[in-house]
Each structure stands twice: as C-alpha cells, then as structure tokens.
Amino acid sequence: MFHASAMSLYQISTGRAQIVITVAYILANIFVTALWHVVNRRKWALRNLLTDCHKFMFMMNKNCKNNNLFMNLCIVLSIMIPSVLAAMCAFFLHKAPVNYQEYYGFFLSYNSYSSYTVLLWNITTQISFLCMFSFPSCISIVCCAAYYKSCKVFKGFSDVVADIHQGVLNRYKVSKWMNMHRLLYELAHATEKALSPISLLIFSSQCLFMYISLAYCIVFQFNDQYFAILWYIISSSVLPLFSVVSVILCASKISEEILLIRTNLQLLYNTWVNESDADNKILLLMRNMITTKFPKMTAGNIMDLKLGLIFSIFGSLFTYGLLILNIVN
C-alpha cells in the first residue's frame, strides 16, 4: 500500500498520470492502511462484542443460528476473486500502456518480455489486489457478522415483547425485561463504539476504489490494449460495492429492530394504561423503556448507516462520473 502511494506520487511528478484518479488512488490506499491499524487495535473489542451477543441470546433462551460456513465461503471468495483477477491482469499486462507496466514492475527497465518480467508482474499484482480488495472485503465480512449477531439479540428481545401480549403482564416479568433492556442499551453502545470507525474506513476506501474504476471506464477507450486495466476495474467495482452495501444492510437491521421494540412496547403500554387495575410500577418501567434512546449505527459518527445511504452512493457515483467526463472533454 505504501508502494502504491509512492509510485502514484512519482507518476504525478513526471506528468504520466491523471491527477484526479491518482489522488483518489493514494487516498484509498491510505484508508486501507488505516483500516488495518484500527482493526488491529479493536480486535479484542470485536471478540468481546461477539461473546456478549452469545450470552444475551442464552439469557433469552434463544438459539443463535450458526453462519460459520457461509462466512468462511464469503472469505474464501473474497480472497480467490481478486487473486484470479490479478492473475488475468498480469497475463495481459504486456499489452498495457508502458507506464502501467512500469508501475507493476517497480519502474525497472526491461530489454525484452521475459519470464522474469511476468513473474514480477504476477507477484506485484497479487500483492496489490489482495491488499486493496481482499483485506477490506474480509474485514467487511467480519463487520457484517458482528452487526448480524447484535441484530439477532435485538430481534430476540423484540419477539419476547411481542409474546407478552399473549401472556399475563406482572411486575416480575416487566422488571426482568427492564434489566434486559438495559443490557441491550449497553450492547448497542458497544456495537457502535467497536464498529463505527471500521465502517467509516471501509466505506471511505471502497467508495474511492469504485470512483477510480468509474474514472478508468470514462478516461480509457477500451480495446485489447487495456485488458489489464479492465481486470482491475472489475475488481474495484464488484467487491467494494458488495462490501459497502452488505455493511449498510446489516447495520440498518439493528435500527429496524430497535424501532420494532419501541413500537411493541408502546402498543403494550397503550393497552395496559387503560386497565382499571393497572400497576403504576409496571407503567413506569414500560415508559422508561419506551423513552430510552438507543445510539444510532453510524460510520464514524458522520453518517447514519441506513438503506437510504445506498442510493446516496449511486447518486455520488453518477455525479463523479459527470465530473470526470467534463475534465476529460
């Protein structure tokens, strides 16, 4: 990643690179480096978060579905897809523009197209693609898993509140779930604290890679000369898009479950408050649960992770495409 930034700055200084694309490329690699640092610092917080989710599910007598097989499959695909595309990029690199060849060849001069050159291209493309695409994709899978586990805890409590409509409401039961509600509040804060900066860096780096791929599509008129760049565009379009959308979808589910919990509690409160023999202690506990404001799932406390953010991404990509098109023209 540092190699990518250094080489990109060299290309700008020699006038051999589109500055708009290259600056975005440098920033994207910086964000990926920062992502590694943040994940390394918060690995224990992530582990404790997943452990707490399992404890809460056990307290509510709910079964937590095992998704390890699906997660492992996603991680394998996140590693294999960039690896295959990197190999295809290296295979067609001899037809790519000279500065693109020099970039993956550490700006060394070659007298001929040799096996040594191909080997060096394969090594550099594999390292670049794995760092830029595989690593953030794997982190986004872990992030999605943590959001999913937290969401299941909130859904479990929501189901319990919904079942109260069918049973007898007493002070002991409401006090018990008031305590559980407090633990959910702490879980929401722990989820936001652990995953918010990671989500921000995933969002920033992957969106920049999507912008770069869009800029490449507009700047280059594709033919057989640019097949190497085409494989890079596929990598920077598919995996980042899936990573960002998946994180947003999983995080938004938590907000939906919190809203559902509040709605069920409000309906139960409205029903119980009209009872002539209503217990004031029960009403007070329920009112406290209804008025409790849970933290929102955000990306670095900058943007809320809601479904509307997905449409904002596509809108910004469209605007950025028009900007690049105007610059080229």
N, C-alpha and C positions, 0 to 999 in steps of 0.2 A: 504494500500500500504506500509506503514511503517512496519506493522506487517509482510508482505510478505518478505521484505528485512531483517528484524531482524531474522526471523525464518530461512531464507535461509543461513544467515551467521552462525547461530547456527549449521545447518546441515553440513556445510563445516568444522567447527571446530571439530565436532565429527566424521568426516570421513564417514558420512552417505549420502552424496550427490555427484553427478557428478559435479565437479567444473566448467566444461565448460558450462553445462546447467544452473547451479545455478548463475554464474556470469552474464550471459545473462538475467536471470530472474530478478535479482536485478536491473540491468541497465534499463530494460524495465519498471519496476515499478517506478523507479526514473524519467524516461522520462514522464510517465503518470502524476506523481505529478507535474512536471514542466509544463506540458501541462495545467493542471488546473490553475496554477498560471498565465501563460501567457494569457489564455482566460479571466480570471478574470480582468486582467489589461487592456485588449484591447476590452472589451465588448462595450464600447462607440464608439470606432473607427469602430467596425463592424457595429454598428447601423447607424452611420453616413454614412458609405460606402453604405449600402443598400438604405438609404434615398436619397443620391446623384444619385444613379442609376435610381431611380424612377423619379427624377427631370429631368435628362438628357433625359429619354425616353419621358417625357411630352414636353420638348423643341423641340424634333424632330417629335412630333405628331405621336409617335409610341405607340402601345398598348403593355403593358407588360403582358405576359401570367401568370396567377395565378397558381402556382405549390404548394400551401399550402397543398392540400390534399395529393399529392404524398410525400411531405416532412414529413408530420405527419405520413403517413403509414410507411415510412422508419425508423422514430424514434421509432415508436411502435415495429417494427420488431427488431430493434437494442437492445431494452430492453427485449423483450419477448424471443428471441432466446437464449441469454446467460442465462436467468433465467430458461428456460426449461432444457437446457444442464447442468446447475448447479444442478438442482434437480435430474437429472439422475446420475450425478457424485456422489452426496451424497447417492443415493439409492444403488449404487454398491460399496460404499467406504468400507464396512465391508469385502470385498474380496480383497481389495487393499493391497499393501505392508504395513508393520507396520509403517514405517517412513512416508509414505504418509498419513496414518490415524492420526498419531500424529501431523502432520503439520496442518491439518484442525481441530484438537482438542486442539490446543494451548499446545501441549506436556503434556497434563494431562493424568494420568494413569486411566484406566477403568478396573474394575474387570470383567465386562460382557458387552455384546452387548445389551444396554438398549435403551429405548425411549429417555432418556436424551442425550445419545450419538448421536443418529440420529438427534435430534433437533439441537444440537450444530453443527454437520456437515452441516446440511442444512443452518443454519444461516451463517456460515463462508464461505461456497461455494458460496452462493448467493452474499454476500458482495464482495468476491474476484472476481467473474466473472463480476459483474456489474462495479466494479472499473477498471478492466483490459480490458474489451471488450466493455461494453455498453457505458461507458462515452466517450472513444476515438471515437467510431463509431458515436455517436450523434454529437460530435464536427466536425467530418469529413463531416457529412451531412450539418451542418451549413456552413462549409468552402466551400463545393461544391456549395451550394446555392449562396454564395457571389461571387464566381468565375463565376457562371452561369449568375447572374444578370449583372455583369460587361461585360461579353461576349455579352449579348444581346444589351448593349449600343453600343459596337464597331460594332456589326453587323448592327444595325440601321444606324449608320453613313456610313458604307460600302455600304448599299443599297442606301442611298442618293447620294453618289458619283457616283455609277453606273447609277442612274437615270439622272444625269447631261448630260450624253451622248445623251439623247433623248430630252433635252431642250436647251434653249438659255443660254450661259455662259456669265454672266456680272459681273462687279466689285462688285456690291452689294451682289450678291449671293456668290461669292467666299470669300468676306470679312466676311460674316456671318458664312460660314463653316470653315473659318480660326479660328474664335473665338471658334467655337465648337471643332475644332481640338485641340486647346489649353486646353480646359476643359477636353477633353479625355486624354491628356497627364497628367494632374493633377490627373485624376481618376486612370490611370494606376499606378502612383506613390503611391496613397493612397491604392490601392488594394495590391500592393507588400509590402508596409510597414505594413499593418494590418494583412495580411495572411501568409507572408513568414515565420516568426518564428513558427506560429501554424502548418504550413505544415511540417516544419522540424521535430517538435516533434511528429506529427502524423506518419510521415514516419519512424522515428527512433524507436519509441515504437512498432509500429505494425510490422515492419520488424523483430525486435528482437523476438516478440511473434511467428512469423512464423518460425524463426530459431529454437526456443525452441521446437515447435511442430514437426519440422523435426528431431531434435535430439532425441526426445522421440520415434519417429517411428523407428529410427535406433537402439537405445540403448535397448529398451524393445522388447522382443519377445511376441507378444500379444496372450493372451488366456483369459479365463474367470476371471483370477486373476487381469487383468489390464483393466477391463471395465471402471473403474473410471477415469483412465488416458486417455482412449480412448475418453471420452466425453470432457475432457479438450483439447485434440488435435484437435477435430472437431471445438471447439470454437476458438482456437488460429490459426486455418488455414483459416476458411471461412470468418469471419468478418474482421480481419485485412487485408486480401487480397482485399476484396471488398472496404474497406476504402481507402487503398493506391491507388488502380487503379482508383477509382472514382475521387479522388482529382487530380491525374495526368491528367486524361481525361478532366476534367472541366477547369483546368488551361491551358492546351495546346491549348484549343479552342481560348483563348484570343490571343495567339501568332499567330494563324492562321488567325484570323480576322484582326489583325494589318498588317500582310503581305498582305492580300487581299486589305485593304485600300490603302496601298502604291502602289500596283500593279495597281489598278484602277486609282489612281492619276497620276501615271507615263504614263499610256496609254492616259489619257486625256491630259496631258501635251505634249506628243509627237504629238498628233493630232492638238492641238491648236498652237504649236510653228511654224508650217508650214503655218499658215494662214497669209496672207499679212497684214491684218488689226489687228493683234494680239495686245492686250493691254499689255504693259510691266508690269503694276502693277499687272494684273492677273497672268502673268507668274511668277513674283517674289513671290507672295503669294503661288502659287501652288508649286513652287520649295522649299519654306520653309517647307511646309507640307511634301513633299517627303523626304527631308533630315533630318527631325526630327527623332531622335532615341528614341523609346519608351523603358521603362525598361522591362526587361525580367521577367517573372514569375518564381521565384526560391523558393527553400526550404532553408531559412536562408542564402541566397546569396552563398550557397555552390554548389548546383546542379540545373540545369535548369529543370523545370517541363515540359518535352517533352515526346512524345509517346515512344521514344527510352529508356526512363528510366524504363518502364515496363519490357522490355526484359532484362535490366540490373539486375532487381530484381530477375527474374527467373534464370539468369545466376549465380548470387551470391548465391542463394539458392542451386543450383546444386553443386557449389564449396564447400559450407559449409557442405553439406551432405557428400561429399567425405572426408572432413577433419574429421568429426565425425566418419565416418566409419573406417578411419585409426586409430583414437585414440582408438576405441573400440577393433579393431583387435590387 
